[in-house]
Amino acid sequence: MSSVPPHSSAVEGPETVMRDELRTTGMVWLRELIRFERTRTRILSGLIQPVLFLIVMGYGMAGLVGSVEGFGFKKFVFPGIMAMSVVTTAIFSGMSIVWDREFGFLREMLVAPTSRASLALGKTAGGATVAAVQGTIMLVLAPLIGVHLTAVLVAEIIGLELLMAIALTAFGVFVATHIERMEGFQVVMQMLLFPMIFLSGALFPLNKLPGWLNVITHVNPLTYAVAPLRQVVFAAQHMPAKARERFPSSVEVFGHTLSIGTELAIVVAFVVIFIALAIRGFSRTE
C-alpha cells in the first residue's frame, strides 16, 4: 500500500512579503513612467506654461525691476519657473488615479493581494520621477538667460526637484483618492495650485509683503522647497552682495533667516506627512 506524501505549503516569511510589496511598488512606478513616455503631448503641455511665464515675466518685468551689477530678474525667476514645472506635473500626476477609477482599473488594483500602501508609494514614486524629469528639462533654457551650470549644480537641482516632487505628488495622490470625477480633480487642483505657486516666492521676492500675506507664505509647503533650489542656483552664479540684498533667496521666520538645512528638514517633514496621508487615502478608497 503506497502512501501519498502530505502536501507541503511554503509559508511566506517577512522577507518574501517585503519583496512582493517592493515588486508591486516598482510595477506601479514603471506603469507611470510608461504612461508618461507614451503621452508626448503631456510633456509639451508641461513645458509650455513655465516657458511662457519665464518669457513673459522674465523679460516683461526685467525693465521694471531692473538689474543689480549684471544680475537681473530673469535669473531670479528661473529657479522658481523650474519649481513651477515640477509642482504642476507632480500635483496633476494624481489625475491618473481618478482616471483609473473612472475606467475601472483602480478597482482591479485595489482587489489585488497586496497592500494599498505599496500602491500609494508606487503612484507617488512614479509621479515624482516624472515631475523631476519635467523640471530638469527646463535646464536647457539656463544658458539662454545667462544662468551658469556646473555638474555639481545640476546634481543638486535634480535632488531638490525630486524631494519637492515627492512631497507634492503625495499631496496630489491624497487629494485624488477623495475625488471621483476628472472635472472635480481639475477644479480642486487649480484652486490649490496657483495660490501655492504665487505665494511660495517662486515668482517674486517675499521680503516686502504685507504682514497677513507673509503669514500665508510661511504656512505654504512650497515656500520651503523653492528657497533651497534658488539658493543652490544663486551660489553658482557668484552674485554680488548688492544683488543678494535685492533678490533674497532664504526664508525668514520672525526675523531669523533659516538655513538651507532647516528648510530641507521642513520639506522632509512635509514629505512624511503627505505620504502618510496618501497611504491613508488609498486605504480608505473603495
N, C-alpha and C positions, 0 to 999 in steps of 0.2 A: 504494500500500500504506500503510495508516494504521498509525501506531504508537500503542500504548497507553501513556500516561504511567505511569511507575513509581509504585507505591503509596507514599505518604509517611506516615510514622507520627510523631506528636509524641512526643518524649522528655520525660518528666516531669522537671522540674528540682526543686531543693530547695524552692523557694517553693511549687510545686504539691503536693509531698509534705506539707509543713508545713500547707498549707491543708486538705488532706484529713484529716490527723490531728486538727487542731483541729475540723473539722466532725464527725468521729466522736466526739470528746470531748464536744462540745456536744450531740449527739444522745443520748448515754448520760445526760448530765446532765439533759436535758429529760425523758427517759423516767422518771427517778427522781422528778422533780417531779410529773409527771402521775400516776404511781402513788400518790404521797403525797396528791395532791388528791382522788383517787378513793376513798381509804380513810379516810373520816371517823372511823371507829372508832379508827384508829391515832392520829389527832390527839387524841381524847378520852382514850385509854388512856395516851398520853404525858404528859398533864396530871394525871391522877388521882393517880398516885403522888407526884409532887412536891408537889401541893397538900395531900395527906394528911400528908406529912412536915412541911410548913410549919405546918399547923394543930396536929398532934399535938405536934411538938417545939417549935414556936414558942410556943404557948400553954401546953402542958403543962410545959415546962421553965422558962418565964418566972418562975414563982413560986419555983422552986428556985434559979435562977441569980441572979435579981434584976436590977435596973437601976442604972445609974450616971448621975445627972443627966439623966434622961429617956431615956437610950439603953439599950434592953433587948435580951434575947436574940433576940426576933423580928427586929429589924433586923440583928443579927449574922448570923443563919442565912439571911436572904433571898438574898444573893448565892450562897451555897452551894446553895440549892434551885434557883436558875436554872442553876447549873453542873450540878447533878444531872440536870435536864431535858435539857440539851444532851448530856451524856455518854451517858445512857441511849439517846436517839434515835440518836446518832452511832454507837455501837458496834453496836446492833442493826440499823442500816441494811445491814450486811454480810449480813444474813439473806437479802436479795434474791438474792445470788449463789448461796447454797445452794438457794434456791427455783428459780432459773433452771436450776441443774444438774439438779435432780430432774425438771424438766419438759422438759429437752432444749433450752431456748432458749440456754443458755450455750454449748453446742457450736456452735450456729449463729453466735454472736458470735465464737467463737474461730477459726472457719474463714474468717471474712470477711477480705478483702485489706487489712488494716490492722494496725498494731502493737498488741500487747497492752498496751503502756504507755498508749496513748490510752484503752483500755477501763478500765484501773485508775484513771486520772486522772478519767475521766468518772464512774465509780462514786463515787469519793471526793468529787468536787465536788458531785454530786447529793445524797449523804448528808449532807455538811457543810452545804449550803444548807438542807436540811430541818431538821437539828438546830438551826441558828442561828435559824430561824423559830420552831421549837418553844420554844426558850428565851426568845425575845423576847416571845412571847405571855404569858409569866409576868409581864411588866412591868405588866400590868393590875392585878395584886394589890398593887403597890407602895403606892398611896395608902391601901389598907386597913390597912396596918401602919405607916404613918407615914414611909415612905421618900420623900424629896423627889427628884423627877426634873426634869432640865433637858434641853434639846435636845442639848447637848454630851455630857451623861452618857449619854443613850440611844445616841448615835453611838459613844461609846467602848465601851459594853456590847456593842453589835452586833459591833463589830470584834473584841473579845476573845472573844466567843462563837464567831465564825466561825473564829478561829485555833484555839481549843480544839477545835471541831468537826472541822476538817480533820485534826488530829493523831489524834483518837480514831476518826474514820471510816476513815482509812487503816489504823489498827490493826485495826479490825473487818474490813476488806476482806482484810487479810493473813491473819487467822485463818480467815475464811470460805473462802479458797482451799485450805485444808488439810482441810476438813470436807465430807463428802458428804451428811450427813443433817441435817434440820432439828432433830431432837431433840438430836443431838450438839452442834450450834452453840449451842442454848439452854442446855444444861448447862454448856458451857465458858464462855460469856459470863456466866452467873450466878455462876460461881466466881470470875471475874475482876472483874466489875463492882462488886459490893458492897464487897469489900476496897479497891478503888481509891477509891470514894466516901468510905467511912468513914475511910480513912487519908490523906485529902487536906486535911483542915481544913475541908471543906465544911460539916460539921455541928457541929463543936466546935473550940475553940482548940487549937493544937498546942504551946503553950508550957510545959505542965506534964505531958508524957507521960514514961513511963519511958524509959531510955536505949535499950533494944533496940527499943521501938516507935517511938521518934524516928528511928532509923536507917531503918526501913521507910518512914516517911513521906517521907524525903528521897530515896529511890530511886523514889518514885511520881511519874510524869509529871504526873498531875493536880494534885499539890500546887502546882506552879509555874504552873498555869493558873488555879487558883481564887484564889490570892493577888492577882494584878493586878486581877481582877474585883472582889474585895472592896475593894481599895484605892481604886479609882475611885469605887465607890459610897459608901464612907465619906468620901471627900474632899468629896463634895457634901452631906454631912449636917451639916457644922460640928460634929463631935464634940468634946466637951470632953477635956482631957488625961487626966483620970482614966478616962474611958471607953476611950480608946485603950490605956491600960495594962491595963485589964480585958479588953478584946476586941482583941487584937493581930491585924493582918492580914498582916504581912510574914513571909517565911520566913527563919529564922536557920540559918546553917551555921557550926559551930564558934564560936559566939558572935558571929558577924558577921551583921548584918541585910542581906539582899540588897536592892538597889534594884529598882524595878519594871522598869527596862531590862534588868537581869541576868535577872530572872525571865522576861521575854518572850524574851530570847535563848535561854534554855534550852528554852522551849516551841517556838521556831522550830527548834532543833536536833532536838527530838523529831519535829516535822513532817517534816523532811527524812528522818530515819531511817525513820519509819513509811511514808512514801510510797515510799521505795526498797524496803522490804520488801514493800509491797503490789504494786508493779510486778514484783518478783522472783517473788512468789507467783503472779501471773497468768501470768507467762512459763512457769512450770512446770506450769500447770493443763492437764489433758487433757480 
